[in-house]
Amino acid sequence: MDIVGRITGQKLGEVLGGQVVVDNRAGANGNIAGEIVARAPADGYTLLMGANGNIAVNPGLYRKMPFDPQNDLAPISLVGTGALLMVVHPSVAVQSVADFIAARRWDHRCLNTGPVLQAQAAELDQASLGYLQAELIPAVPTAGWPGSRQYRFEGRGVQVMLWSQVGQCDWWVSASSDAPLRQFTAGLLDLPGLDQALWSNDEEGERLLSEARRLSR
């Protein structure tokens, strides 16, 4: 934006026969510059180099805007267009934007459906992984952050997400109803380390976990 503004300012100066001062007011994703221009005298001498961020995106991100892009500013001309790229780490096993969105939606469903049981256990072993592969169906694969491996499984009415790395594996287990979560958790409690590691941050989850422990005995 700064480069485009300076190129535009130079050309405007040549056309108008005078100097155009480019004042780069960074901050708040363009809101600082937008407020300065919106409060300047409406004489045409103060211009804003606007973009998607401070004109279109910010009103949806900020609870209170220092200016109203639609009513405090008037568009003059399109100066230029540019492309945006979405990139991920090479270890993330997604081949398209659709794959990435599917993975994020799956995560949201897993973490926000019914009571969620969690565990911070030892590094995922082959016995535990084999149990999950036998009982459930692998879902939307991604590799996780560097140095870790993310696993997603679903089936039998439950979703299981794992983040495994050297020395530690974080578990999230959820379901849309109590019965499948209770039954599946009873089987998980027989896996190494999970009997003591599983917990829930709400009363309903703790109740289901207690019932699952009784079933597993």
TORKOL-4160 file (C-alpha; in steps of 0.2 Angstrom, whole numbers, padded with zeros to 4 digits, m for minus):
217
<pt num="1" X="0000" Y="0000" Z="0000"/>
<pt num="2" X="0014" Y="0012" Z="0004"/>
<pt num="3" X="0023" Y="0009" Z="m0013"/>
<pt num="4" X="0006" Y="0011" Z="m0023"/>
<pt num="5" X="0003" Y="0027" Z="m0013"/>
<pt num="6" X="0020" Y="0034" Z="m0017"/>
<pt num="7" X="0018" Y="0030" Z="m0035"/>
<pt num="8" X="0001" Y="0037" Z="m0036"/>
<pt num="9" X="0007" Y="0053" Z="m0027"/>
<pt num="10" X="0021" Y="0056" Z="m0039"/>
<pt num="11" X="0010" Y="0055" Z="m0054"/>
<pt num="12" X="m0004" Y="0066" Z="m0046"/>
<pt num="13" X="0010" Y="0079" Z="m0043"/>
<pt num="14" X="0015" Y="0078" Z="m0061"/>
<pt num="15" X="m0003" Y="0080" Z="m0067"/>
<pt num="16" X="m0008" Y="0094" Z="m0054"/>
<pt num="17" X="0008" Y="0103" Z="m0056"/>
<pt num="18" X="0012" Y="0103" Z="m0037"/>
<pt num="19" X="0019" Y="0092" Z="m0023"/>
<pt num="20" X="0009" Y="0078" Z="m0016"/>
<pt num="21" X="0014" Y="0073" Z="0002"/>
<pt num="22" X="0013" Y="0055" Z="0006"/>
<pt num="23" X="0010" Y="0052" Z="0024"/>
<pt num="24" X="0011" Y="0034" Z="0029"/>
<pt num="25" X="0000" Y="0032" Z="0045"/>
<pt num="26" X="0001" Y="0014" Z="0049"/>
<pt num="27" X="m0009" Y="0005" Z="0063"/>
<pt num="28" X="m0025" Y="m0003" Z="0067"/>
<pt num="29" X="m0026" Y="m0011" Z="0049"/>
<pt num="30" X="m0028" Y="0006" Z="0041"/>
<pt num="31" X="m0041" Y="0013" Z="0054"/>
<pt num="32" X="m0029" Y="0027" Z="0060"/>
<pt num="33" X="m0026" Y="0033" Z="0042"/>
<pt num="34" X="m0045" Y="0032" Z="0039"/>
<pt num="35" X="m0049" Y="0042" Z="0054"/>
<pt num="36" X="m0037" Y="0056" Z="0049"/>
<pt num="37" X="m0044" Y="0058" Z="0032"/>
<pt num="38" X="m0062" Y="0056" Z="0038"/>
<pt num="39" X="m0060" Y="0071" Z="0050"/>
<pt num="40" X="m0050" Y="0082" Z="0038"/>
<pt num="41" X="m0059" Y="0096" Z="0030"/>
<pt num="42" X="m0069" Y="0091" Z="0015"/>
<pt num="43" X="m0059" Y="0101" Z="0003"/>
<pt num="44" X="m0052" Y="0088" Z="m0008"/>
<pt num="45" X="m0034" Y="0090" Z="m0002"/>
<pt num="46" X="m0033" Y="0075" Z="0009"/>
<pt num="47" X="m0035" Y="0058" Z="0001"/>
<pt num="48" X="m0035" Y="0041" Z="0008"/>
<pt num="49" X="m0027" Y="0026" Z="m0001"/>
<pt num="50" X="m0040" Y="0014" Z="0004"/>
<pt num="51" X="m0040" Y="m0005" Z="0002"/>
<pt num="52" X="m0051" Y="m0020" Z="0007"/>
<pt num="53" X="m0044" Y="m0020" Z="0024"/>
<pt num="54" X="m0049" Y="m0003" Z="0031"/>
<pt num="55" X="m0064" Y="0000" Z="0020"/>
<pt num="56" X="m0073" Y="m0017" Z="0019"/>
<pt num="57" X="m0065" Y="m0029" Z="0032"/>
<pt num="58" X="m0063" Y="m0018" Z="0047"/>
<pt num="59" X="m0081" Y="m0014" Z="0050"/>
<pt num="60" X="m0084" Y="m0033" Z="0053"/>
<pt num="61" X="m0069" Y="m0035" Z="0064"/>
<pt num="62" X="m0069" Y="m0020" Z="0075"/>
<pt num="63" X="m0084" Y="m0017" Z="0087"/>
<pt num="64" X="m0082" Y="0001" Z="0087"/>
<pt num="65" X="m0075" Y="0010" Z="0071"/>
<pt num="66" X="m0067" Y="0027" Z="0072"/>
<pt num="67" X="m0075" Y="0032" Z="0056"/>
<pt num="68" X="m0089" Y="0026" Z="0044"/>
<pt num="69" X="m0081" Y="0020" Z="0028"/>
<pt num="70" X="m0098" Y="0021" Z="0019"/>
<pt num="71" X="m0104" Y="0038" Z="0025"/>
<pt num="72" X="m0088" Y="0048" Z="0029"/>
<pt num="73" X="m0078" Y="0044" Z="0013"/>
<pt num="74" X="m0082" Y="0046" Z="m0005"/>
<pt num="75" X="m0073" Y="0034" Z="m0018"/>
<pt num="76" X="m0064" Y="0043" Z="m0032"/>
<pt num="77" X="m0055" Y="0030" Z="m0043"/>
<pt num="78" X="m0048" Y="0013" Z="m0044"/>
<pt num="79" X="m0030" Y="0014" Z="m0043"/>
<pt num="80" X="m0025" Y="m0004" Z="m0044"/>
<pt num="81" X="m0029" Y="m0022" Z="m0040"/>
<pt num="82" X="m0018" Y="m0036" Z="m0033"/>
<pt num="83" X="m0019" Y="m0055" Z="m0030"/>
<pt num="84" X="m0020" Y="m0063" Z="m0012"/>
<pt num="85" X="m0012" Y="m0080" Z="m0009"/>
<pt num="86" X="m0016" Y="m0093" Z="0004"/>
<pt num="87" X="m0001" Y="m0103" Z="0010"/>
<pt num="88" X="0001" Y="m0117" Z="0022"/>
<pt num="89" X="0016" Y="m0126" Z="0029"/>
<pt num="90" X="0022" Y="m0140" Z="0017"/>
<pt num="91" X="0019" Y="m0153" Z="0031"/>
<pt num="92" X="0000" Y="m0149" Z="0031"/>
<pt num="93" X="m0008" Y="m0162" Z="0020"/>
<pt num="94" X="m0021" Y="m0151" Z="0011"/>
<pt num="95" X="m0022" Y="m0149" Z="m0008"/>
<pt num="96" X="m0035" Y="m0136" Z="m0010"/>
<pt num="97" X="m0044" Y="m0122" Z="m0001"/>
<pt num="98" X="m0059" Y="m0134" Z="0000"/>
<pt num="99" X="m0048" Y="m0147" Z="0010"/>
<pt num="100" X="m0042" Y="m0133" Z="0022"/>
<pt num="101" X="m0060" Y="m0127" Z="0025"/>
<pt num="102" X="m0066" Y="m0145" Z="0027"/>
<pt num="103" X="m0053" Y="m0148" Z="0040"/>
<pt num="104" X="m0057" Y="m0132" Z="0050"/>
<pt num="105" X="m0075" Y="m0136" Z="0050"/>
<pt num="106" X="m0072" Y="m0154" Z="0056"/>
<pt num="107" X="m0062" Y="m0147" Z="0070"/>
<pt num="108" X="m0075" Y="m0134" Z="0075"/>
<pt num="109" X="m0088" Y="m0148" Z="0075"/>
<pt num="110" X="m0077" Y="m0159" Z="0086"/>
<pt num="111" X="m0073" Y="m0145" Z="0099"/>
<pt num="112" X="m0091" Y="m0138" Z="0099"/>
<pt num="113" X="m0103" Y="m0153" Z="0099"/>
<pt num="114" X="m0109" Y="m0159" Z="0116"/>
<pt num="115" X="m0098" Y="m0162" Z="0131"/>
<pt num="116" X="m0080" Y="m0163" Z="0126"/>
<pt num="117" X="m0068" Y="m0175" Z="0135"/>
<pt num="118" X="m0049" Y="m0170" Z="0135"/>
<pt num="119" X="m0033" Y="m0178" Z="0139"/>
<pt num="120" X="m0015" Y="m0173" Z="0140"/>
<pt num="121" X="m0007" Y="m0191" Z="0139"/>
<pt num="122" X="0009" Y="m0199" Z="0134"/>
<pt num="123" X="0015" Y="m0199" Z="0116"/>
<pt num="124" X="0003" Y="m0209" Z="0105"/>
<pt num="125" X="0008" Y="m0228" Z="0104"/>
<pt num="126" X="0004" Y="m0240" Z="0091"/>
<pt num="127" X="m0008" Y="m0250" Z="0102"/>
<pt num="128" X="m0019" Y="m0234" Z="0105"/>
<pt num="129" X="m0018" Y="m0229" Z="0086"/>
<pt num="130" X="m0022" Y="m0247" Z="0081"/>
<pt num="131" X="m0038" Y="m0246" Z="0092"/>
<pt num="132" X="m0044" Y="m0230" Z="0085"/>
<pt num="133" X="m0041" Y="m0236" Z="0067"/>
<pt num="134" X="m0050" Y="m0252" Z="0071"/>
<pt num="135" X="m0065" Y="m0244" Z="0079"/>
<pt num="136" X="m0067" Y="m0228" Z="0069"/>
<pt num="137" X="m0064" Y="m0221" Z="0052"/>
<pt num="138" X="m0050" Y="m0209" Z="0048"/>
<pt num="139" X="m0057" Y="m0191" Z="0044"/>
<pt num="140" X="m0050" Y="m0176" Z="0035"/>
<pt num="141" X="m0031" Y="m0178" Z="0036"/>
<pt num="142" X="m0018" Y="m0164" Z="0040"/>
<pt num="143" X="m0001" Y="m0166" Z="0047"/>
<pt num="144" X="m0002" Y="m0153" Z="0061"/>
<pt num="145" X="0011" Y="m0140" Z="0065"/>
<pt num="146" X="0030" Y="m0145" Z="0062"/>
<pt num="147" X="0036" Y="m0158" Z="0074"/>
<pt num="148" X="0018" Y="m0165" Z="0077"/>
<pt num="149" X="0005" Y="m0176" Z="0069"/>
<pt num="150" X="m0013" Y="m0173" Z="0069"/>
<pt num="151" X="m0026" Y="m0187" Z="0068"/>
<pt num="152" X="m0045" Y="m0186" Z="0066"/>
<pt num="153" X="m0057" Y="m0200" Z="0068"/>
<pt num="154" X="m0075" Y="m0202" Z="0068"/>
<pt num="155" X="m0089" Y="m0216" Z="0069"/>
<pt num="156" X="m0100" Y="m0224" Z="0081"/>
<pt num="157" X="m0107" Y="m0206" Z="0084"/>
<pt num="158" X="m0091" Y="m0199" Z="0091"/>
<pt num="159" X="m0077" Y="m0188" Z="0084"/>
<pt num="160" X="m0059" Y="m0190" Z="0091"/>
<pt num="161" X="m0045" Y="m0177" Z="0087"/>
<pt num="162" X="m0027" Y="m0180" Z="0092"/>
<pt num="163" X="m0011" Y="m0169" Z="0092"/>
<pt num="164" X="0004" Y="m0181" Z="0094"/>
<pt num="165" X="0022" Y="m0175" Z="0096"/>
<pt num="166" X="0037" Y="m0182" Z="0105"/>
<pt num="167" X="0033" Y="m0186" Z="0123"/>
<pt num="168" X="0015" Y="m0180" Z="0123"/>
<pt num="169" X="m0002" Y="m0183" Z="0114"/>
<pt num="170" X="m0017" Y="m0171" Z="0117"/>
<pt num="171" X="m0034" Y="m0179" Z="0115"/>
<pt num="172" X="m0052" Y="m0172" Z="0111"/>
<pt num="173" X="m0067" Y="m0183" Z="0111"/>
<pt num="174" X="m0084" Y="m0177" Z="0108"/>
<pt num="175" X="m0101" Y="m0184" Z="0102"/>
<pt num="176" X="m0118" Y="m0176" Z="0098"/>
<pt num="177" X="m0127" Y="m0187" Z="0111"/>
<pt num="178" X="m0122" Y="m0195" Z="0128"/>
<pt num="179" X="m0124" Y="m0213" Z="0124"/>
<pt num="180" X="m0111" Y="m0215" Z="0111"/>
<pt num="181" X="m0099" Y="m0204" Z="0120"/>
<pt num="182" X="m0101" Y="m0215" Z="0136"/>
<pt num="183" X="m0099" Y="m0231" Z="0127"/>
<pt num="184" X="m0084" Y="m0226" Z="0117"/>
<pt num="185" X="m0075" Y="m0218" Z="0132"/>
<pt num="186" X="m0077" Y="m0234" Z="0142"/>
<pt num="187" X="m0066" Y="m0243" Z="0129"/>
<pt num="188" X="m0054" Y="m0228" Z="0128"/>
<pt num="189" X="m0051" Y="m0230" Z="0147"/>
<pt num="190" X="m0042" Y="m0247" Z="0144"/>
<pt num="191" X="m0029" Y="m0239" Z="0133"/>
<pt num="192" X="m0012" Y="m0235" Z="0142"/>
<pt num="193" X="m0013" Y="m0219" Z="0152"/>
<pt num="194" X="m0030" Y="m0213" Z="0147"/>
<pt num="195" X="m0039" Y="m0219" Z="0163"/>
<pt num="196" X="m0031" Y="m0205" Z="0173"/>
<pt num="197" X="m0028" Y="m0193" Z="0159"/>
<pt num="198" X="m0046" Y="m0190" Z="0153"/>
<pt num="199" X="m0055" Y="m0176" Z="0160"/>
<pt num="200" X="m0069" Y="m0163" Z="0156"/>
<pt num="201" X="m0071" Y="m0145" Z="0159"/>
<pt num="202" X="m0090" Y="m0146" Z="0162"/>
<pt num="203" X="m0101" Y="m0155" Z="0174"/>
<pt num="204" X="m0110" Y="m0165" Z="0160"/>
<pt num="205" X="m0094" Y="m0171" Z="0154"/>
<pt num="206" X="m0087" Y="m0176" Z="0171"/>
<pt num="207" X="m0104" Y="m0186" Z="0174"/>
<pt num="208" X="m0102" Y="m0195" Z="0158"/>
<pt num="209" X="m0084" Y="m0199" Z="0162"/>
<pt num="210" X="m0089" Y="m0206" Z="0179"/>
<pt num="211" X="m0102" Y="m0217" Z="0170"/>
<pt num="212" X="m0089" Y="m0223" Z="0157"/>
<pt num="213" X="m0077" Y="m0228" Z="0171"/>
<pt num="214" X="m0090" Y="m0238" Z="0179"/>
<pt num="215" X="m0094" Y="m0247" Z="0163"/>
<pt num="216" X="m0076" Y="m0251" Z="0160"/>
<pt num="217" X="m0073" Y="m0260" Z="0176"/>
